[in-house]
Amino acid sequence: MAELNPPLGTTTPEIFLDNVKRADELVNGPAGTVNDRAGEPLDTWRQMMAKNDEVRQNIIPLSKQYQTLEAAQADIANIPVGSTTYYRSPDDSALAIEVMNVGGTLQPTGRKMISEIGVNEKILDRLPDVSSSVNKVPLFNDEDDNVPVWLENGKLNAVALDDNLRDVSDTSFPGKVPLFHDDEGNVPVWLEDGKLNAVALHEGLLAGVLTNDEFNSAMQKRVLNTTGATAWKFRAKKSKLELSLPSKLKIGFTGDSWTEHNTIPQVFADYFYSKYGKSGDGWIQLNIDNPNQINGIVLNRNGWAVYDASGNAAPAFPTAMDGMYIYTNTTTSTLTLSNLYSSSVQIFYYDNNGAFRYSLNGGTPVIVTGSGTNKIVSVTISGLDVSVATTISIDSAVNAGTVVIYGFYSEGTGNGVEINKMGNGGITAPQYIKTLPFLSQTGAVVAPDLLIMIIGTNDFRTSVTLQAFRDSLSSWIEAWKAIIPDSSIIMVAPPQCNASGANPLSSFRDVMRDVAINKGVEFYSMYDFMNTSYAKSNAQGLWKDNLHLSNVGARFLLNQLNKYFLEQ
């Protein structure tokens, strides 16, 4: 800012009169500007009004919307000469059309606000409309819609190739298409039968290339659960029950103590019975690993020897699918099965040289004598009242040989869900191999629509080798699939328990996932969905002891299997 002389703020009469004169010139004078005391120009009132009007005139055409060109022309007084405005397009090709005031008449400028329809039409105008078979795709066309170059069955084709092009396309190799060539006509990279090929690849590039097996392995390691696609039969029967149609839906549990102890099967039973009803009690085991019946059934036995496949000995007789049986060569062994609500019960025994008696609710004993077929057979007790508790008593008082008992199969109403508990506490996958020659003799009777396999905890803590685990797991699944080809098998990898082993539990999980995918059965990794230490999961009440889930843990498993497989 220039210096004022006298300085700003001076109050002499001369300065006062000078300011009055200047104010008069600013308000009333004809000039656009008047200099202040320092010689700087100030806009006069007349100049400010002119600028305001100019701004107003420029804003008017932008702020007003005209429906037609005629309406805009009628308002020409508010559209300054040289200014532009818009009116609504009479067709769908554009939203609005720009016009300019040229000497008082609105003239089109050639510019439009294009509409979506207009955009689509312009795109279609650019695309050739060429009729061709489905295996030919035009790449170019001329003004007459002739197509010189096209793709045919995914391969490049054309009317003809120029000699210059044919020089680098060796017709003696019709399956090869050069991609590059040097000055001497050498081709380092080409397409061969539609696939990329080259003279050689640098080691650094090869290091980043995955083989198909490596890619599949990498993808499998990301699988925490499969899709449940094989459980169609389970879902079909469940759908019938949901529509109140007659159906018996059979769920089986096999594996280690997680499927022999009653915690997990009972939680599943309570859930499915409440939704779909109880069909029957299914397979009833012999309380080899402590009392473990479901549904309030009570079993007591005295004087029997036990065979359990979780030990090292080979079985002297065929085993049931759980790898167990009881036997006696005395006349003093007894067994009582009570609090059983059933319409019929099968007693499974070995048909050799032994004899035993059974009685119903303290009634007259019925003698069963072996006929020497050396197979697992059964005797059926039918005509029972499913609404009344039944007691079945067995003794060996008439025995003169060896009696072998495997278990019971209990039928109920025949409509609803049946839970079959068939596990073996302490067993490993390799130890199940001893049961496979006899599996169909009892497995085919139960024939679950859905079989839940839980294994791996004992293999981990007893340091079974991973190869032995893999081989036996594969054989076990194959044996079950031969018996129940239309049923779904879900293999469950257990979470981290309070134990240790030579290999981490995650390695057993990886084997289970690999075997499940290769054998076409379902897989669920509880190890990953309960992805924490034993200390933390136990603090949440998920464990009953160091190795076994509590009711809370069993419900955790039920909720997960429902989400991914059972109640999708």
Secondary structure, DSSP 8 states (H G I E B T S, - for coil): ----SS-TT---HHHHHHHHHHHHHHHH-SSSEEE-TTS-EEE-HHHHHHHHHHHHHHHHHHH--BSSHHHHHHTGGGS-TT-EEEEE-SSTTEEEEEEEEETTEEEEEEEEEE-HHHHHHHHHHHS------TTEEE----TT---SEEEETTEEEES---HHHHTTS-TT-TTEEES---TT---SEEEETTEEEES---HHHHTT---HHHHHHHHHTT-SB---TTTHHHHHHHHHHHTT---EEEEEEEESHHHHSSHHHHHHHHHHHHHH-EEE-EEE---TTSS--STT-EEEEES-EEEETTSSS--SS---TTSEEEEESSS--EEEEEEE--SEEEEEEE-SS-EEEEEETT---EEEE--S--SEEEEEE----TTS-EEEEEE-TT-SS-EEEEEEEEE-SSSEEEEEE---TT--TGGGGGGGGGHHHHHHHH--SEEEEE--HHHHHTT--HHHHHHHHHHHHHHHHHH-TTSEEEEEE----S---SS-HHHHHHHHHHHHHHHT-EEEEHHHHT-S-HHHHHHTT-BSSSSSB-HHHHHHHHHHHIIIII--
